[in-house]
């Protein structure tokens, strides 16, 4: 009985870890995509204002 409880806890922990890795990979690809290009354009416009002044 105790071994089964430990096994189910291990399975649950592994499932949560795999889900977290998937979420981090999805967030990373989203950040490198649309969010990163928007940030780069904003940074370039601010930098041109600073250097042009």
C-alpha positions, 0 to 999 in steps of 0.5 A: 500500500505504501509503495503504491502511494509513493509510486503515484506521487512519483508519477504525479511529480514527473507529470507536473515536471513535464508540463512545466518544461512544456510551458517554459518551452512554449513561453520561450518560443513566444518570447523569441517570436512576437514579443521579442520583435516588438521589444526590439522595435521599441528599443531601436526607436528609443535608442534613436531618440537618445542618440539623435538628441 
